[in-house]
Amino acid sequence: MRFVPLAVAGFMALALTACTAGKEAAPSLGARPAPSGSAAPSLPAATLELWHGFSTPAEVKAFEDAIAGFNEKFPQITVKAVKGVQDDQITQAVRGGKAPDVAASFTTDNVAQWCRSGSFQDLTPVIAQDGIDLGVLPQVARTYTEYAGKRCTMPLLADAYGLYYNKALMKGSPPPRTLSELTALTKKLTVRDAKGDIKVAGFIPSFQYYENSPSHLAPMVGAKWYNDDGTSAIGSDPAWKELLRWQKDLVDWYGYDKLEKFRKGLGDEWGAEHPFFTGKVAMVLDGEWRNAMIAGDSKAKSMDYGTAPLPVADARPELYGSGFTAGTVIGVPKGARNPQHAWELVKYLTTDTDSLVTLSNALRNVPTTKAAMESPKLAKDANFQTFLDIFAHPRTSTLPAAVNSVFNQEALSTFLTRWEKGAVPDLDAGLKSVDKLIDDKLKLSGS
């Protein structure tokens, strides 16, 4: 199952201060008992409460199967897993002094706020104490699980985004490697009726279409979100203008009204009438989890399709093979009653190869360690391998951690909706207005 995309509209994480006045202070991560004869530390019996966002029966079972391996290693520790928990519930629990021992989130949007406020405990000391080599993780996974030098989460599973293409509709054409090739192939594969209405789209360039968020498309041109001081780089990085002008040219070729009519008439992204399943769109940007959804659909599973990295700017061939990634993060909240036990669970779920492979095989997300990605037990074919390669690519990027991540993404997305509609007369001025919104919010946050 897919993870929540970064640009999901919703709540903003508030600056967090755990309300613990009048309550016994919970223990913190620190020195732990020395290991006994086995590799596992000698810990007393305890019950851990683990909150996670998995909710479907298959997801919950996969998570329980991974936890079962931990129970074999630590039979004295009982794990009580609570499903379907969202970030706002975690935030409120920490603020109210009722935090779980371990919490997992489908989005990286709140990592910066959790790390900065101390709402999630810094794992750096115990990582060093246990001699964990973070080099087993791709650099990009290390990036989205920390903020300002503080590592308060670890990566559990990841999403990687690439191009899916319908081989029958492609009629022998190879997947495009550059934006100009994507434009040419889109025009070649698009079919219109006598009135000019779109019947089949080669590729939908709208930022309002399913997974076409700016964060997912930005790596195609190497666009930069922030300057070193945390201020917005959207108005000053020419890569954004290159992406937006390419996108708008293709929208205008379709005709905005024609494209909107077609887009709004398409099937549900999560249902059997997905336009890629039904042959209404030849090429789509999507995550690795779409492979599992295709395999699980009674009609779509017979489709002959392929996967490839996203096309990149013509002048940036070194970017080809990379893409966007993010994923589930997990950590020990402030106020955890059993932080040492909790760390052992976090460590197991995020570094044990068999555990990660178990989760990946069941959920069809990318495992986050090199050993898990290379494990012979990992179920993979050519279409899934594409996303393993994208995740491991040295130029694959993510949305940098920021205290106002959701606000910043929504500010840009709102502007882009006006842009593709043709309601922005001056692109430079418009992007600078986005910068101002982001920078003003940053000042209000005390950063």
N, C-alpha and C positions, 0 to 999 in steps of 0.2 A: 504494500500500500504506500502511496505517496506521502510525503511530509507536507505540512502547511507551507505554502510559498512565503518568501520573505515579505512581499509587499501586500500581504493580506490586510484588508481594511479592518480596523478594530481598535482595541484599547491601546493606550500608551502606558508603559510601566512607569509608575510614579517613583520619585526619589524615596528610597525605602529606609525606614528606621524601625528596627524591631522593637515592639512595645513590650519590654520585659520588666518594667517597674513593678515592684512588689512580688515578683516571681523568682523562684530559684533559677540562677543562671545555668544554662545548659552547658555541658562540657564542649570543648573545642578540639579540633584536630591538633595533634602534637605528638610527643614521644609515646610510643606504644610498647607493649610487652615484647621482649625479644623472642624470636622464633624458637620453637621447640625443635625436636629432631627432624620434623618435616619442614617443608618450605613455607608452610602457612603459620602466621603468628598464633601464639597461644592466647586466645580470647575467651572470656567467659560467655556463658549462654546469654542470648538476648533475642529480642524480637524487633526486626527492622520494619518500618513502614516505608514503602516505596510507591511514589506517585508517578504515573506515566500517562501518556495520551492515547495509547493504543485502546481500541474499543471494539473492533469486530472480533468474532469468535476465533478466526484464524490468527489475527494479530496477537490476541491475548494468549492463545495457546503457544505461539512461537516465543513470546516473552517468558512464559512460565517454563518452557523447555530449557531456555537459556539459564534461568534461575536455578533449575534443577541441578545443573552442573556445579553451581556455587554451593548448593546444599550438600553435595557429595564431599566437597572440600571442607566445608564448615558445617558439619551436621548439628552443631550446638546452636546455630543461628537460624532462626525462623524468619522468613521474609513474607510479609503481608503486603501484597501488591494491590494498589487501588487504581483502577483503569479510568480512562476518559477524562483525565485532569488537564485543564488548560492553564496557561501562564498566569492569568489573573487570579486563579485560585491559589497558585503557589505563592504569588506576591502577597495576597491577603493573609495567608497562613503565617508567613514569615513575619509580617507586620504585627500580627496578633499574638505572636509567641506560641503558635501551634504548628510549627513546621514539621514536615515529615523528616525521616532520616536521610532519604535520598529522593531527588526529584529529577525527572527527565522532561525535556521540552522538545517539541517538533520544530521549533523555530529558533534562530540565533538572534532574533531582534532584541531580546532583553538581556543578552549576555553582558553588554557594556554596563548597563544599569546595575545588574546584580553584582558584578565584580567591583564596580566603583563604590557601591553602598555597603559592601560587605554582606549582602543578603545571602550570597553563596560563599562558603569558606574558601580561602586560598589553598589550593592543593599543592602549591610549589614545595613546601617543606616535606610533605610525605612522599611526593614524587622523587625528590632527591634522596630521602632516607631509604626508600625502597630500591634505589638505583634504576629507576625506569628510564629507558632511553627514548625520548620523544621523537628521535629520528626514525622510529618505526612508523610514524605518521607522516603523510605528505605535508609539506610546509603550509599549504592552504588550510588543512584541517587544524593545524596548530593555531593559525591566524584567527579563525572564527570561534575559537573556544577560550580566548583570553582577551583582556583589555588593559591597556596602559601598564603592561608588564605583570599583571596579576592573572594567574590561571585559576579561574574558579569553576570551570567545567572541563569535561573531557568529551571527545567525539564518540558517539556510539555507532550509528550508521550514517551514510551520506547519500545525498542525491547528486547526480551529475546530469547536465542537460546537453542534448545533442539533436540531430536531425533524423526524423523518421521519413521514409519515402516509400510510396506505393510503386513497386516494380512494374506492374501492369500499366499503370498510367505513365510511367517514365518512358516506356517503350524503348528500352536499351540505353537511354541517356544515363551517364554516371551522375552521382550526387555532386552538386556544385561545391567548389572549394573557395570561391570568392563571392563577394557581393554582386559583382557584375555578372558572374555566371548564374547566381541565384535569380537576378532580375531577368536575364534572357530566358532561363528555363521556366520561370513563372509565367512569362508571357506566352511561351510556346505551349505550355500545358493547360492554360486557362481556356475554358469553353464557355461561350455565351450563346443565348438564344437570339431569335430574330429581333427582339426588342433591345438587345444589348445587356439583358440581365445575366448575371453570372450563374452558370449551371455547375461548373467545376472550376475551382480555384487552384492555380499552381501552388501558391503560397500566400497566406494571408498576412499582410504587413501590419495590420492594426495593433496598436498597443493595448487595445481593449479585448483582444482575442485570447482567451484561455491562458496559456503560459507565456504570452509575449510581454512579460513585464520588463521594464527598463533594466532591472538587475540581471535578468537572464540574457538580454540582448547586448548589453554593454561590452562583454568580453569579445564580441566579434570585431570590435574596433579598438579594443584596449582602453576604453573610456575610464577616466579616473573620477571617483566620487568626492574625495576629500584631499585637501592640502595637508601638509605635515602638522600644521597647527590645529587641525580639526575643522577648519572652515570649508565651505563648499567649493569644489573645483569644477562644478558643472558648467559654469559660465565662462571659464577660462581655458578649459581643455578642448582643443579643436576637434578631438575625436567625437565628442557629443554632437557637434554640428554636422560632422560627416555622417554619423549614424542617422540623425534626424532628417537630413536632406535626402539621403538614400531612401529612407522609409517614406517620406512625403511624396517623392517622385513616383514611387510605386503605388501609393494610395491614389494619387492623381491619375495615374494611368488607368486604374480600375474605374475611377470616379467615386468620390467619397460616398455619395448617396447610394450608388449601386453596391458598393462594398458593404455598407452598413445594412442594407436590405438583406444581402446574402448572409452576413455574419449573424444577424438577429434571427434568421430563420433556421440556423443550424441546431443540431441535436445537443443534448446535455453532454458536457465534458466527461461525466462519470457514468454515462449510460451506454446502452447498446447502439444508440443512434449517433455516436460520436462521428463527426464528418470524415475523419480519417478511416474509420471502420467501414463507412458506407460509400467510400470512393468519391466524396464531394471535395476533398482537398488532397492534393497529391503529395505535398511536403509539409511537415509540421515540426515546430520546436517542442520538445517534450523531455520528460525525465525518464530515467531508466525503468521506473516502475510501470511505464506504459507497456513494456514487454509482457509483464505478468497479466495486465488487463486484457491485452490482445489474446494471450493464451487461454484466458478464462472465459472469453466470449464465444458462444457457440458458433457464430457466423464469422467473426473477425479472425478466429484462429486459423482459418484456411487461407487467409490473405498472404500473398507473396510480397513481403516487404523487407526493407533493409534499414540499417542505421549507419550514421556517419557523424563526424564532428560538424559543428555549425560552420557555415561559410564565414570568411573573415575579410577584412578590408583588403583591397587589391594590393595596397602598398605595404601590408603587414603579413606576408606569407609565413613568418615565424610563429604567428599565433595559431595557425591551423593545427588542429589536434587537441587544442585546449578548449575550455568552456567555462561555464559557471557551476559552482558547487556550494552546497550548504548541507545541513543535516540535523539529526537529533543530537542534543547535548545533554549531559547528565552530570550532576554534582551533589554536594552535601550542603544543604541550606544552613544558615545560621539558626541555632536553636535545636539542631538535631540532638536527640537524647543519647544516641549511640554513635558518635562521629567516627570512632576508630573502626567499628564494625561496618559502618556505612562506607568508609573509604575502601575497605576490602571488597565490598560488593561493586562499587564503581570501578575499581581497578580490574576486577575479574571480567565484568561485562564489556569493558573497553579495550582490554589488552589480551584476553585469552582467545587464542585462535579458534578453537572449536566452538566457543560461545558465539563469536562473531559470525562464523560460517553458518551455525544453526539459525541465527536470526536472518542472515542474508538469504539463505536458501528458502526460508519460509516467507519472508516479506518482499524479496526481490529488490532490496536496496543494496547499495554498494558498501561492502565492509571497509573499515577505515584503516586497518593496518596492512602493511605490505605482506606480512605472512599470511593473513587471511585472504588477501586478494590472489595470492599465488598458491593457496592450498588446493591439493587435488580433490578435496572433498567439496569444494565450492562448485555449485551447479552453474554452468555458464555455456553459452553458445556464442556464435559470432556477433549476434545482435546485442547481447549483454556485455560481451567483451569490449565493445565500443565504449561503453560508459566506464568500465574499469580503467581503460586507457586514458579517457578524458580526465578522470579523477586524479590519476597519477601524473598527468602531464605537468611539467614544471611551470608552465605559464597559465595553467588553470587558476581562476581567481574567484573571489567571493565578495560579498558586500562587506566592506570593513566595519568592524564593530563601532557603534556610535550610540551615545546616550539617548538620542532622539531618532533612532533608526526608522520607526514606523512613520513618524511625522515627516521625516525627510523624503522617504519613498513616496508617500501620498502627495506631498507638495509637487514632486516631479511628475507623478502620474497624472495629477489634475491638469498640469500645464500641457502634458503631451496629448491629452484628450482634446484640448483646444487647438493644439498645433495641427494634428492630423485633420481636424475639421476645417482648417483654413482660417481660424479666428485669431491667428498671431501674425500681425503685420511685420514685426521686426524680431527675428530669431535671437539675435545677440541681446537685445533689450529684454526679451522674454526670459532667456536663460539667466541673465543677471538678476531678474526679479525672483527667480527660484533661489539663487544664491542668497539673496537678502532674507527671504523667509527662513531658510535653513540657519543662516548665521545669527539672525535675531533670536531664534529659538535657542540656539546654543548659548547665547549670552544670558538668556533668562534661566538657563539650567545651571548657571554658575561655572561654566567650562570655558 
